[in-house]
Amino acid sequence: MLLIFLSGVLWGTIGIFEKSFAALGAAGSISIFLRMSFAFLITFGISLVKSRGKCFHVSRRVLLACVLLGIISNGIFNIFYSNSIRINGMAIAAVLMYTAPVFTSIASKILFGEKFSRVKILALAINILGCILTVTGGNILNPQVSLLGICCGIGTGFCYGMAPVFAKLSGDDSDPLIVSVYSFMFAAIFLAVFVPPGLGIFEAKFLGLGFLYGLIPTALTYVIYYAGIGKLSSSDMSKVPVVASIEPVTAVLIGSVIYSEQIGFVNLIGMILVISGIILAMRK
């Protein structure tokens, strides 16, 4: 679970890169395509050096899991998330994304026969409430909220929630690095369709930032994440998005320290609840 926790912390830095791309005038399709493309190139290069090309032969089961991870949990996820933010704003989009534990719990119950203890249910409830308060500061009532935006947000939560399920389907003995290589490759191919021509995607300012985006909160983070999932039993899958929910806490803290965003009392209460939910989920 510590690896999952670390992944959540690293994912919390995504806002730095998205804000940097926006400052450069880049469209959202550029940032997410470069993120997945560089993540693929980085993990592919490491794998090639590490195994001299002998590790790319995978079973059909692993390949299917990578297709699902790449297209749904990386590709479609980014499309839903960017549209959710564009329509309803960052706060509501982030709250809806953290419906993910619900979808993970349902899928784990169906596919892995996971049992729900009272502690798991309590951790899930505390986590969802904590995420809402952390991101919104308690102000979630907005007359301008769009139904389409809500649907995109829930779609984001579904795609995010399926990531640990798809990763677990690849098998406990699968190499996290190879799973990352193939999932990033399928995500980049899928997202390439949505990049309009003539956007100057190969400009040096975009490529340099894209490389760092693909390295820090993507390639490195997902390898750690998949490695953490491989160490868990099927009965612990619903805990994964709960522990990874340290991400919005990290994002809020980064926003406060780097971008001078204000943290209110309700935000602090939300952070405490998120951390409390994580502690409950990590209990043996």
N, C-alpha and C positions, 0 to 999 in steps of 0.2 A: 504493500500500500504506500510505502514511502516514495517509490518510483512514480506512482500515480500522482501523489501530492506534488512532487517536483515538476511533473509535467504541467499541472495546473498553474504553478507559479510561472513557468516559462511562457505558457499561453497568455498569461496576463500582460505580457509585453507587446502583444499584437497591436494594441492601440498606438504605440509609438511609431510603428512602421506605417500603419494606415494614415495617421496624421501627417507623416513625412511625405508619403505619396501624394496626399491631397494638397500639401503645400507646394509640391512640384507641378501641380496641375494635371496629375494623372487620373484617368478614368478608373473606376473600380475594377473593371474587367482586366486592366493591365496589372494591377497589384496582385490579384488572386492568381492570374495565369503565371506571372513571373515567380510568385511564391512556390507554386507546385512544380514548375519547370526546373527551377534551381534546386529545389529539394530532391527532385529525381536525379539530376546530374550529380549532386553531392553524394547521395547514398549509393548511386550506381558506381561512381569512381572509387569510393571506399570499399565497396564489395568486390570490385574488380581487382584492386590491389591486394585485398585481404585473402581472396580465394583463388586468384589467377583465373577467374572466369568459370570456375568449376561449381559454383554454388547456385547458378541461375536455373538449374533444372529442378522444378518444383512439381508437386502432385497436382492433380486437377482440383482437389479440395482446397489447397492453398491458393491456387490461381483464382478460383471462384471467389474465395474470401477477399482476395486483393481487388478483384473487379468490383465487388460490392463496396469495399472500403473506399476505393478510388472514386467511383462514380457517385455513390450516394453520400458517404460520410465526409468526403472532401469536395467533390465537384458540386453536386446539387446543394449541399450544405452551404457553400459559399454564395451561391446564387440566391437561395432563400434568405440568407442572413443580410446580404447587401441590400436586397429589396425591402426587407423588414425594417432595416435602419432608415432607408430612404423614405419610406412611407410613414412610419410611426415614430421614428427617432431612436436614438441609441438606448435609452433607458428601458422603454417598453420592449424593444427587440431583445435586449439582454435578459430581461425577466422571462420572456416567452421561450428563449433558448434553454433556460434551466427548468423547462418541463421535461427535459431529457431523462432524469432519473425515473420518471413515471413510465416512459416507453421502454427503458432498459429493464425495469422490474417486470413489466408485462411480458416482454420477449423472453426474459430469463426464466420466468415461470412456465411459459409454453415450451421452450426449446430445451431447457436444462432441468426442469422440475424443481427450480429453486423454491425453498420454503421461506415464508415471511414470518419472522419473529416480531414480537412487539417492539423490540429495540430497533430493528430495521425500519419498521413503519414510523416510529418516532423520529429516527434520524432523518428519514426522507421528508417528513412534515416540517421539522425544524429547518432543514436545509432549504426547502423551497421558500419558506417564509423569510429566512435570512437573506437569500438572494434577492427577493423582492425589495426588502428594506434597504439592503446594501446599495442597490443600483438606483432606486427611485427616491430614497429618503422618505418613503411613505406617501409620496404624492403620485399616485398612479391613475387618478381620475382625470381624464382628458376628453373633452367633447369632440375633439378632432380625430380620435382614434378610428382608423379605417379597418373594415372587416377584411379586406384583402391583405392589409398589413398583418393583421392577427393570424390569418391563415398562413402567411409566409413565416411568421414567427413560430407557430406551432410546427410547421414543416421543418424549420431549423432545429427545434428541439428533438423531433423524430430522427432526423439524420444524425445529429450529435449523439443521441441516445443509442443508436444502433452500432456505433463504432466499436465499443467493447464486445458486443455480441458477435459482430462479423469477425473481429480479431480472434475471439475465442474459437470460432468455427474453423479457423486455419489450423488448429491443433496446438497443444502445449509444446510440442517438439519443433515447431517451425521457427526459423531464424528471424528475429524481429527486424534485422537489417534488410533481409530479402523481402519480407512483407512490406516494409516501407518503400523499397525500390519499386516494386510492381504497383502498389497502391498509388504512389505519386505519379508514375508513368500513365496509368489509366486516368487519373484526375487531370493531368496536363493535357492529354489528348482530348478529353471531354470538354475542358474549359476553352481550348483553342478555338472551338466553334463560335464562342461568344465574344471573341476579340475582334472588333471591327478593323479593317485594313486602314493604313495610313495614320495610325496613332503615334508613330514615332517610338514604338516599343523598344527599339534597339539603341536608343540614346544612352550615352554613358551614365547619365545621372539616374536613369531608371534601372539600368543593369546593375550598378553598384549597390543600390539600395535593395534591389530584388534579390541579389545574392545573400545579403545579410538577413533578409526576411525569410529566404528559403533555408538558411542555416540555423538561426537561433530558435525562433518559435515554431519551426516546422520540422526540418530533418532531424535535428538533435532531439527535439521534444517528442516526436512520434516514435523514434527508436526507443527512447526511455519508456514511453507509454506502453508500447507493444511488449517490451520486455517485462514490465510490471504486470500486465494482464496474463502473460505466460506463466507467471508464478502463482496465480490465483486459482482456486478451485471454482467449478461452475456455480457453486452455491453462493459465491461472493460477487457475482457480476453486477447486481443491483447497487453495490456499494461504490463502484468505480466512479460514476458521474457525481456522486455525493462528495467523495474525496477530492475529485478534480475541480469541485466548485470553489476551491481557493482562488481560482482564476479571477472572478469579478472582484474579490477582495484585493488581490494584487493590482488589478487594473485601477481600482478606485484610489489606492495608495499612490500608484505611479502618477495618476492624474493630479493628485494633491501636491506631490513633491516636485514633479517636473513642470506641470502646466498650471500650477497654482489654483487648481479646482478646489472648491470648498467641500469639507466633509462635515456634515451636520451630526447632531446627536443621534437621530434615527439611523443614519448610515452606520454609525459605530455600533449601535444595537444589532443591526443586521449582520455586521462582520462577526460579532460575538456569537450570534446564532449559527452562522455558517461554520465557524470553527467548532462550535459545540456539536453540530451535526456530524462533522468530520471525525471528531473524537469518538462519538458514539458508533459511527460506522466502522472505525478501525479497531474497536474492542473485539477481543477474541470471544 
